[in-house]
Amino acid sequence: MKFFNAICNWLKRIKERSQAARQERHTKQLEKISCESINVTEFNGCLYIAHDGVPIVRVDDLKAKAPDVLAQAREDYLAWRAKFNA
């Protein structure tokens, strides 16, 4: 019986290590994706927080109130779409 329990515990540890390694790989992959897709870019002479190269929020506006930032972000997004998707 001890031998059977030892084998079961050994298999359980293997499974746990495998799951931990898979979770770590997944976390690193998500971090890589976030670093590649969310960054700072320049558009029309201003720096922006951007998603996949699309300017979203002006860096200068980060101290403003959220509704003002959102309105400016939408305006800048439309300008970006008009310039690059015309």
Steps between C-alpha positions, in 0.01 A plus 500: 500500500788741577641442153163583339466818709854603411426458129174695534678783681779503241245524214313773685822706538577454130152622411530800734840598357364467148201720582723758668732507198204537263359786711839673505532470119148639460576794732822580312314480168235745623771735628672486160174570318422794728847647444466465125142624469483775765774759473579867441494640148527842338221642285468858373780616729348358823582188701219251557428182685423276204348159432645318200644830378166680525524813717249482785585748777733799489775468757449868587134427589575237763454756778157609371164359605389174336208645295730767356767241421242275336361782285849600388591135434193456280580817307861393447391150401271640232782721373730198486238294314443781253871538432596131470182334378385749239 
